Amino acid sequence: MLEAWVHQSSKSGSIAVSGFADAKGKAPYNKTLSLHRAQSVASYLISLGVSPSRLSVKGYGSVAEPADSKLSSRRVDIALHS
């Protein structure tokens, strides 16, 4: 599914990759964990042909539980900005 999104998306615009963690564990650990999650996804996008210059990667650590209970706190969000 992600591969299809990458191939259908424009070759221009920036892509924000944001990592998150749940509230278990200490804040510094969660911050690092969320950054590693985001970096893993960014590496995968690069392997699919996305230019690294289009990517911004950030780890947010543990944040409040998502309003949508279907979302997990342990996640990576990807947003395309044109």
Secondary structure as the mmCIF struct_conf table of DSSP 4:
data_model
#
loop_
_struct_conf.conf_type_id
_struct_conf.id
_struct_conf.beg_label_comp_id
_struct_conf.beg_label_asym_id
_struct_conf.beg_label_seq_id
_struct_conf.end_label_comp_id
_struct_conf.end_label_asym_id
_struct_conf.end_label_seq_id
HELX_RH_AL_P HELX_RH_AL_P1 LEU A 2 GLN A 8
BEND BEND1 SER A 9 SER A 9
BEND BEND2 LYS A 11 GLY A 13
STRN STRN1 SER A 14 ALA A 21
BEND BEND3 ALA A 23 GLY A 25
HELX_RH_AL_P HELX_RH_AL_P2 ALA A 27 SER A 47
TURN_TY1_P TURN_TY1_P1 LEU A 48 GLY A 49
HELX_RH_3T_P HELX_RH_3T_P1 PRO A 52 ARG A 54
STRN STRN2 LEU A 55 SER A 62
BEND BEND4 ALA A 64 ALA A 64
HELX_LH_PP_P HELX_LH_PP_P1 GLU A 65 PRO A 66
BEND BEND5 ALA A 67 ASP A 68
TURN_TY1_P TURN_TY1_P2 SER A 69 LYS A 70
BEND BEND6 LEU A 71 LEU A 71
BEND BEND7 SER A 73 ARG A 74
STRN STRN3 VAL A 76 HIS A 81
#
